[in-house]
Amino acid sequence: MAANGGRIVCGWMIWEHQLQSLIEAEFHAVVKRDGKILDVTPRQDDDERILFIPDPTRRAERLDYRSWRTWSNMKLWFDHHFEPPNRILIVDPSKAA
């Protein structure tokens, strides 16, 4: 990343689910290059823009070739119920240990 003049910025991608009366924040990473933020993640629904909020207090970390630590989604229901993020471990079962 540094060789291309960019750096990874971790933070939260914000989604609004109106039918479920829910706002959800998904832990996400983008690239910052030349003062611009670029989201290089392909989208299934072809969204051209996302709402992204940087969070310098959290990061995802690769542990080895098949596992990493990251954060679960935050959820806020319109009735003010809040589900905070938790630190989680993800392991790709398709890769042998």
N, C-alpha and C positions, 0 to 999 in steps of 0.2 A: 504494500500500500504506500509506504513512504517513498519508494522508488518512483511512483507515479505522481508524487506531490500531494497526496491526499492522506487523510486520517479517518479512522473509524470513530463515529460518535454514537454512543448508546443512549437510549431514551424510550419514549412511549409513543406508539402509534394509536391514535384515538379513533374509536368507532362509535357511532350512535345507532342503536337498534330501537327504532321507534315503536315497533309492534310489541317488543318485550319491555318497553319503558326502561331501557338500560343504556348506560354509557360504559364502554369497555376500553381499557388501556392495555395494549399488547406490547410487551417488551420487544424492542426492535433495534436494529443498527442501520445507520446510513453512512454515507461517505461525505466528508467535507473537503472540498478542493477549491482553491482560489476564492474562498469566502462563500461558496455556494454549497448547499446541501443537496446531495443526489441520492435518491433511493433506487438501488439497482436490482431490487427484488422483483421478479416477474409477478404480475397480478393475474389471477384467474378471471376477474371481472373487468380487466382492462382499465382500471382507474388510472387516470393520468396524474392525480395529485393525492397526497395524504396529509393529514394533520399530524405533525410530529413535534414532541416536546422533549428536548434534551434532558438527560438526568445524569449529571456527573458523579452522583453518589453510588451508582450501580453499574455493573458490567457483567457480561457473559464471559466465561473462560473455557477454553478447550482443555480437557484433562488428558486425553490421548486420542488415538485415531478414530475411536468409536463413541466417545462420551464427552459431555460438557455440562457445566453448571450455568443456569440461567434463572429467570424469574417467571412465575406464573402471572397470568393476567390479573389486573385490578378491575373490579366491577363496582359500579355505583348505580343502584336502581333509583328511579325518580321518587320513590317513597323514602329516600334517604338511607336505605340499607347499603352498607359498604363492605366489600370483601377485599382486604388488602393483599398485596402480592406476597408470595412465599418463595424462598430460594428452593429450586428444584434441580434434580439430577436427571439428565436425559441420556439414555444408552441406546444405540442403534443395534437391535438384535440381529440384523442381517450380517453384521460383521463379527466374525469369530473372535473370541477373547485370546 
